[in-house]
Amino acid sequence: MLNENIKTLRKSFNLSQVELADKIGVSKQCVSNWENDNVLPSIDMLIKLSKFFNVTTDSLLGLKHQTTVDVTGLSEKEIAHIKLIISDLSDNR
């Protein structure tokens, strides 16, 4: 599941294996090995991947599907507005 999640996220960001590798500071072979389920990323790399893709490590590992939103620098009013939008979108499903 982890290998597929990495591949899916990479593709959703329109990145090649080489581009992802460059952005997180590993070789293309590392990304290829993760995606082909030959090798598991280290804990440090899991954290780096989760931060890069803005998902939780649980989500990356397939334990829980949750996406995070970085609200750093936003006011409480702006954060409340974002929460309202998310709630409205969830209600419309």
The 8 nearest C-alpha neighbors of each residue, nearest first, counted from 0:
[[1, 3, 2, 4, 61, 60, 59, 5],
 [2, 0, 60, 4, 3, 59, 5, 61],
 [1, 3, 34, 5, 0, 4, 33, 36],
 [4, 2, 6, 0, 1, 5, 7, 34],
 [5, 3, 1, 7, 6, 2, 8, 59],
 [4, 6, 8, 2, 3, 7, 9, 1],
 [5, 7, 3, 9, 4, 8, 34, 10],
 [8, 6, 4, 10, 9, 5, 3, 11],
 [7, 9, 11, 5, 10, 6, 4, 12],
 [10, 8, 6, 12, 11, 7, 14, 5],
 [9, 11, 13, 7, 12, 8, 14, 6],
 [10, 12, 8, 13, 9, 7, 14, 6],
 [11, 13, 10, 9, 14, 8, 52, 7],
 [14, 12, 10, 11, 9, 15, 8, 18],
 [15, 13, 12, 9, 18, 10, 19, 16],
 [14, 16, 18, 17, 19, 13, 9, 10],
 [15, 17, 19, 18, 27, 30, 20, 14],
 [16, 18, 27, 20, 15, 19, 21, 26],
 [19, 17, 15, 21, 20, 16, 14, 22],
 [20, 18, 22, 16, 21, 17, 14, 15],
 [19, 21, 25, 17, 27, 26, 18, 23],
 [22, 20, 18, 24, 19, 23, 17, 25],
 [21, 23, 19, 20, 24, 18, 25, 51],
 [24, 22, 20, 21, 25, 19, 47, 48],
 [23, 25, 21, 22, 20, 26, 19, 27],
 [26, 24, 20, 23, 21, 29, 27, 30],
 [25, 27, 28, 29, 20, 30, 24, 21],
 [26, 28, 17, 20, 30, 29, 16, 31],
 [27, 29, 31, 26, 30, 32, 25, 16],
 [30, 28, 32, 26, 27, 31, 33, 25],
 [29, 31, 33, 27, 32, 28, 16, 34],
 [32, 30, 28, 34, 29, 33, 35, 27],
 [31, 33, 37, 29, 35, 30, 38, 34],
 [34, 32, 36, 30, 38, 31, 35, 2],
 [33, 35, 2, 31, 36, 32, 6, 30],
 [34, 36, 32, 37, 33, 31, 2, 38],
 [37, 35, 33, 34, 2, 38, 32, 39],
 [36, 38, 32, 35, 33, 39, 34, 31],
 [39, 37, 33, 32, 36, 40, 35, 29],
 [38, 40, 33, 41, 36, 37, 32, 2],
 [39, 41, 44, 45, 33, 42, 38, 43],
 [42, 40, 44, 43, 45, 39, 46, 38],
 [41, 43, 45, 44, 46, 40, 47, 39],
 [44, 42, 46, 41, 45, 47, 40, 48],
 [43, 45, 47, 41, 46, 42, 40, 48],
 [46, 44, 42, 48, 47, 43, 49, 40],
 [45, 47, 49, 43, 44, 48, 50, 42],
 [46, 48, 44, 50, 45, 49, 51, 43],
 [49, 47, 51, 45, 46, 50, 44, 52],
 [50, 48, 54, 46, 52, 51, 47, 56],
 [51, 49, 53, 47, 48, 52, 46, 54],
 [50, 52, 48, 49, 53, 47, 23, 54],
 [51, 53, 49, 50, 54, 48, 8, 9],
 [54, 52, 50, 51, 49, 67, 66, 55],
 [55, 53, 66, 49, 52, 67, 58, 50],
 [56, 54, 58, 57, 49, 59, 65, 66],
 [55, 57, 59, 58, 49, 60, 46, 54],
 [58, 56, 62, 60, 55, 63, 59, 61],
 [57, 59, 63, 64, 61, 55, 56, 60],
 [58, 60, 56, 61, 57, 4, 1, 55],
 [59, 61, 1, 57, 58, 62, 56, 0],
 [62, 60, 58, 59, 63, 57, 0, 1],
 [63, 61, 57, 60, 58, 64, 59, 56],
 [62, 64, 58, 57, 61, 65, 60, 59],
 [65, 63, 58, 61, 66, 62, 57, 59],
 [64, 66, 58, 63, 55, 54, 67, 57],
 [65, 67, 54, 53, 55, 68, 64, 58],
 [66, 68, 54, 53, 69, 65, 55, 70],
 [67, 69, 70, 66, 53, 54, 71, 81],
 [68, 70, 71, 67, 53, 72, 73, 78],
 [71, 69, 73, 68, 72, 78, 74, 77],
 [72, 70, 73, 69, 74, 68, 78, 75],
 [71, 73, 70, 74, 69, 75, 77, 78],
 [74, 72, 70, 71, 77, 78, 75, 76],
 [73, 75, 77, 76, 78, 72, 70, 79],
 [74, 76, 78, 77, 79, 73, 80, 70],
 [75, 77, 79, 74, 78, 80, 73, 81],
 [78, 76, 80, 74, 79, 75, 73, 81],
 [79, 77, 75, 81, 80, 76, 82, 74],
 [80, 78, 82, 76, 77, 81, 75, 83],
 [81, 79, 77, 83, 78, 82, 76, 84],
 [80, 82, 78, 84, 83, 79, 85, 77],
 [83, 81, 79, 85, 80, 84, 86, 78],
 [82, 84, 86, 80, 81, 85, 87, 79],
 [83, 85, 87, 81, 86, 82, 88, 80],
 [86, 84, 82, 88, 83, 87, 89, 81],
 [85, 87, 83, 89, 84, 88, 82, 90],
 [88, 86, 84, 90, 85, 89, 83, 91],
 [87, 89, 85, 91, 86, 90, 84, 92],
 [88, 90, 86, 91, 87, 92, 85, 84],
 [91, 89, 87, 88, 92, 86, 85, 84],
 [90, 92, 88, 89, 87, 86, 85, 84],
 [91, 90, 89, 88, 87, 86, 85, 84]]
